[in-house]
Amino acid sequence: MRILRAAGRPTMPWSNGGGVTREVAVHPPGAGWDTFAWRVSLADVTRDGPYSPLPGVRRILTVADGAGLELTVDGTTRRLTDHSRPFAFPGGAETGSRLLDGPVVNLNVMLREGRADATVRRVRGRRVVEPVRGDVAGPEAVLIVAVEGGTRVRTAGGPEARLARFDAALLAGPDAGPVEMWTDGTAALIALSAAEPGRSEG
């Protein structure tokens, strides 16, 4: 298990000036825009505007902070708040957003079509998280992101680690074992693998 702290994550300004993105994790490690299989990031969105088109990429968006937004995908509008289920949509679709009441922070999962799949769930309380298993190319992974309140994680026989808001814990590789987690708020549990197009669960 690797602990990925929010403090010190580099910011990448959007080309349209509407916000900044902070990468949480990517596979393969160090991959850029043209080479990632999956990518998880947090975006600070400060104004209304269009999304950059990402053909061949499936996106799953979860509002992590703020009042929320209206997301319009190929002419269909959906209202998303910090209580909404994660929302999956094609990155190549014509997409724009309107903030409901001030800036928001979005948790974004991006999946290269044909190479990666994911489920995203909001979780509360205590649970045991099992790493993903399967016969696929490359390591599979589970990512825990502390969204609201404090989260604690611990591997069997290992020390407890505390996750502050937007910190993350990554379980990856064939030797990854189960992790026990507790949250007094909300965490995002992201299971990443190679399979069908991305989907989401509330």
Salt bridges, closest charged atoms under 4 A:
GLU23 OE1 - ARG39 NE 3.03
ASP44 OD2 - ARG22 NH1 2.43
ASP65 OD1 - ARG165 NH2 3.17
GLU70 OE1 - ARG98 NH2 3.23
ASP82 OD1 - HIS83 NE2 3.54
ASP117 OD2 - ARG199 NH1 2.57
GLU160 OE1 - ARG152 NH1 3.41
GLU160 OE2 - ARG162 NH2 3.81
ASP167 OD2 - ARG5 NH1 2.74
GLU180 OE2 - ARG126 NH2 2.56
GLU180 OE1 - ARG154 NH2 3.17
GLU201 OE1 - ARG121 NE 3.92
